[in-house]
Amino acid sequence: MVQVMDRRAARTQKALHGALMSLIVRKGYEAITVQDIIDEADVGRSTFYSHYTGKEDLLRSGFQMLRAELAEAQATAGSKTRGVQDEPLGFSLAMFEHACEYRHIYKALLGGRGSVIAVNEIRRVLSEIVKKELSVVSENDTVPQDLRIQFVVAAFHAVLTWLLERRPRLTPSQVDVMFRRLVLDGIGPSGRDISGQG
C-alpha cells in the first residue's frame, strides 16, 4: 500500500513540475498562479498543497530533482570516461547535456520569463557541485576556495546563457570543450602587457 501511495505521489509531483515548466515557457514565471498550475496538471488544490506550500516551493523542489539527475549523470560519465577523480569540473558535460535536452525550459528560466529564484537555485546547485569537485584539487594560496567556486559557477552560467541564446547548433560536447578551455587554460597567453605598451 505504501508503494502505491509513493508511486501516486511521484506521479502527482511529476505532473505538477511538468505543468510549471510548461507554463513558464508559455507565460513566464511571474505571471503564473497556483490555480494555473493545478488546472494545467489537472489536480485538486488540496492535492497541490499536500505536496508544496506554493509555486516557489514547487520550483525549488525541481532543482532537488536536477541535483539527483546531475549526480547520476556524473557517476555514469565518470565510470565511462572521466570524473572527479580523473580531472576537475567533471560535472560540466552532464549539465550541458541536461540543458540541451531541456533547452526551452532553461532558456525560459534563465531569460526574461524565469525568475530570480530559478537563477539563484541553478547557481546554488552548481556551487554545491563545484565545491565538491574542487575539494580534490590542491589548494592555491593566492586564490581563496570560495572565489574559485564563484568564478567557475559564473563562467558556466555565462557559457550556458551564450549557448542558449547564440549557438543552438553546437553539441553539448563542443560547448563543454570551450567551457573547460576557458576555465582551465584561461582566455589567452599569459605574460602579455595588457596595457598595450609592452
C-alpha positions, 0 to 999 in steps of 0.5 A: 500500500505504501508503494502505491501511495509513493508511486501516486505521489511521484506521479502527482509531483511529476505532473505538477513540475511538468505543468510549471515548466510548461507554463513558464515557457508559455507565460513566464514565471511571474505571471503564473498562479497556483490555480494555473498550475493545478488546472494545467496538471489537472489536480485538486488544490488540496492535492497541490498543497499536500505536496508544496506550500506554493509555486516557489516551493514547487520550483525549488523542489525541481532543482532537488530533482536536477541535483539527483539527475546531475549526480547520476549523470556524473557517476555514469560519465565518470565510470565511462570516461572521466570524473572527479577523480580523473580531472576537475569540473567533471560535472560540466558535460552532464549539465550541458547535456541536461540543458540541451535536452531541456533547452526551452525550459532553461532558456525560459528560466534563465531569460526574461520569463524565469525568475530570480529564484530559478537563477539563484537555485541553478547557481546554488546547485552548481556551487554545491557541485563545484565545491565538491569537485574542487575539494580534490584539487590542491589548494592555491594560496593566492586564490581563496576556495570560495572565489574559485567556486564563484568564478567557475559557477559564473563562467558556466552560467555565462557559457550556458546563457551564450549557448542558449541564446547564440549557438543552438547548433553546437553539441553539448560536447563542443560547448563543454570543450570551450567551457573547460578551455576557458576555465582551465587554460584561461582566455589567452597567453599569459605574460602579455602587457595588457596595457598595450605598451609592452 
